[in-house]
């Protein structure tokens, strides 16, 4: 990954180097952090909101409506698109890869490899026969969905977006 790739979420959430948000030492014992979670309601007992003293618990999700879960990416996912025929999904992410997968089963059909940076733009052409993936360095790769092979690539400067023509096999 290049230097212009956004930081991983783990890096943003890492507070190990912080000094308690610049709170003076004499105030450390006087500050109580109170967390409110929507839907938690008022509780008569503080015990219901904590497992171990000082550690808040999070409510379990009430339901999961996901038909398919896709877990191939090793970092953040920056782009995804559903094919016009509704059979496939393409996703691109921080791991410098694009994945094309079956929407019903979650099976990976193939990977769009060879990118130099995070894949931030993805999309299918109008008839779902081709898929394009593009990275932050400007590399665009077009793949045949049926043959699962690279059919075209082009390198440009910075790339902010990618769009297929509505009725022709052309990238705008």
C-alpha positions in Angstrom: 0.0 0.0 0.0 1.2 3.5 -0.8 1.4 6.5 1.5 -1.8 8.0 0.3 -3.9 5.0 1.4 -6.2 5.9 4.3 -5.1 4.5 7.7 -6.6 1.2 8.9 -9.4 1.5 11.4 -7.3 -0.2 14.0 -4.7 2.7 13.7 -7.4 5.3 14.2 -8.8 3.6 17.3 -5.4 3.0 18.9 -5.1 5.2 21.9 -2.1 3.6 23.4 0.1 6.6 22.6 -2.3 9.1 24.0 -2.0 10.6 27.5 -5.7 10.3 28.5 -6.8 13.1 26.2 -4.6 15.7 28.0 -6.4 15.4 31.3 -4.1 16.7 34.1 -3.0 14.0 36.5 -4.8 15.5 39.5 -8.2 15.3 37.7 -7.8 11.6 36.7 -9.6 10.4 39.8 -12.4 12.9 39.6 -13.6 12.1 36.1 -16.2 9.5 35.5 -17.0 8.6 31.9 -20.7 7.9 31.4 -21.6 6.2 28.1 -25.2 6.2 26.8 -26.3 3.8 24.1 -29.5 4.5 22.3 -32.3 2.2 23.4 -30.6 1.3 26.6 -33.3 3.0 28.6 -33.1 3.9 32.3 -31.9 1.2 34.6 -32.4 1.0 38.3 -29.2 -1.0 38.6 -25.7 -0.2 37.4 -24.8 -3.9 37.6 -26.9 -4.6 34.4 -24.6 -2.3 32.4 -21.3 -3.7 33.5 -19.7 -7.1 33.5 -16.6 -6.2 35.5 -16.2 -2.9 37.3 -15.4 -0.2 34.8 -16.0 -2.3 31.7 -19.2 -1.5 29.8 -21.1 -4.2 28.0 -22.7 -3.7 24.6 -26.1 -5.0 23.8 -26.3 -7.9 21.3 -27.9 -7.0 17.9 -31.5 -7.8 18.0 -31.4 -9.5 14.6 -29.2 -10.1 11.6 -30.8 -9.9 8.2 -27.7 -10.6 6.2 -28.4 -13.1 3.4 -24.6 -13.6 2.7 -21.5 -12.5 4.5 -18.3 -11.9 2.6 -15.0 -12.1 4.5 -12.2 -12.2 1.9 -10.8 -8.7 2.3 -8.1 -8.3 4.9 -8.6 -4.6 5.4 -11.3 -1.9 4.9 -13.6 -2.1 1.9 -13.8 1.1 0.0 -16.2 0.3 -2.9 -18.7 -2.3 -4.0 -21.3 -2.7 -6.7 -24.0 -5.2 -7.7 -24.2 -6.4 -11.3 -27.2 -5.2 -13.3 -28.4 -8.8 -13.6 -28.3 -9.1 -9.8 -26.1 -12.2 -9.8 -22.7 -10.9 -8.8 -21.1 -8.3 -6.5 -17.7 -6.7 -6.9 -15.8 -5.2 -4.0 -12.5 -3.3 -3.7 -10.5 -2.5 -0.6 -7.4 -1.5 1.3 -5.7 -4.9 0.6 -5.1 -3.8 -3.1 -7.6 -6.3 -4.4 -11.0 -6.5 -6.0 -13.2 -9.6 -5.5 -16.1 -10.7 -7.7 -18.4 -13.0 -5.9 -21.8 -14.7 -6.2 -24.5 -12.7 -4.5 -26.6 -15.7 -3.5 -23.9 -18.0 -2.2 -21.1 -15.7 -1.2 -18.6 -17.8 -3.2 -15.6 -15.9 -4.6 -15.6 -16.2 -8.4 -12.2 -14.6 -8.9 -9.9 -11.9 -7.6 -8.8 -8.7 -9.4 -5.1 -8.8 -8.6 -2.2 -6.7 -9.8 -3.2 -3.4 -8.3 -0.6 -1.1 -6.8 -2.7 0.6 -4.2 -6.1 0.4 -2.5 -9.0 -0.4 -4.9 -11.4 2.5 -4.6 -13.6 2.2 -7.7 -15.5 -0.8 -9.0 -18.4 -1.5 -11.4 -20.0 -3.7 -13.9 -20.9 -2.8 -17.5 -24.5 -2.5 -18.6 -25.0 -6.3 -19.4 -22.9 -7.7 -16.5 -20.3 -9.3 -18.8 -17.4 -7.1 -17.7 -16.2 -5.7 -14.4 -13.8 -2.9 -13.8 -11.6 -2.3 -10.7 -9.4 0.8 -10.3 -7.0 1.8 -7.6 -5.7 5.0 -6.1 -2.6 5.0 -8.2 -4.8 5.2 -11.4 -4.5 1.6 -12.6 -7.8 0.4 -14.2 -8.3 -3.3 -14.8 -11.2 -4.8 -16.8 -12.1 -8.4 -16.4 -14.4 -10.8 -18.3 -16.9 -12.2 -15.7 -17.6 -15.4 -17.6 -13.9 -16.2 -18.5 -12.6 -14.8 -15.2 -9.6 -13.2 -17.0 -8.1 -9.8 -17.6 -9.2 -8.3 -20.9 -7.9 -4.7 -20.7 -5.9 -2.4 -18.4 -4.9 1.2 -18.5 -2.9 3.5 -16.2 -3.7 7.1 -15.6 -2.9 9.7 -13.0 -5.1 10.1 -9.9 -8.4 8.4 -10.2 -11.4 9.7 -8.2 -14.3 7.8 -9.9 -15.1 5.3 -12.5 -18.3 4.8 -14.4 -19.5 2.6 -17.3 -21.5 3.9 -20.2 -25.2 3.0 -19.8 -25.6 1.2 -23.1 -22.1 0.5 -24.5 -19.0 -1.3 -23.3 -17.1 1.9 -22.6 -15.7 3.4 -19.4 -16.4 7.1 -19.0 
